[in-house]
Amino acid sequence: MSPKTTEPKLEGSAHDRLLAAANELFYEEGVHTVGIDRVIERAGVAKASLYSAFGSKEELVRAYLQQRADARKRRISERIARYDDPRDRILAVFDVFADRAAEPTFRGCAFINARAENGRAENKVTRVCAATRAWMRGLFTELARDAGAADAEKLGGQLVVLYDGGTVGVSMDADPGAVTTARAMAEALLDAQVPRRAPKRGAAKK
């Protein structure tokens, strides 16, 4: 009989441990499936600590999603900052997604998952999901405008749909290659709607 494996102990303040436990359990199993008692047990804190730090499960879920939203924005912003050409910056968003989809712990989009679990309810959780989606649409639209697209809002919306489709493809088919397909389709959209920029005269080739 093999020895029972133990999960690594979470470090930090009660607030940080609760948030780390929520991130593990909510993302892995779902925000409704996981009860407060399991989060508390994983965090190794008293129940009173949860209500002192967050006040309710809904607020803990909101904080978990906000943390993931901030991390996503940071990853994407850091990656696109490597490029000057808006076209390359658009495709870099899909490259960030590809890196995440290849990770063994990838379980799809936390925001799509949480929104599906909440149905048509309007609450703190769904508002974070909506704000994150709006940020992604705004980013694509801004980059499409910078690239010279005739209808930046339309192209931005199309790119969001491709991003979402890649996410669902990876999750439903367990195929990280769905991201590659989404990226290729995004490139085709750019070819059709965004004029290519002529290289600057006298620019040195790398």
Buried (B, 14 or more C-beta within 10 A) or exposed (E): EEEEEEEEEBEEEBBEBBBBBBBBBBBEEBBEEBEBEBBBEBBBBEEEBBBEBBEEBEBBBBBBBBBBBEEBBEBBEEBBEEEEEBBBBBBBBBBBBBBBBEEEEBEBBBBBBBBEBBEEEEEBBBEBBEBBBEBBBEBBBBBBBBBBBEEBBEBBBBBBEBBBBBBBBBBEEEBBBBBBBBBEBBBEBBEEBBEEEEEEEEEEEE
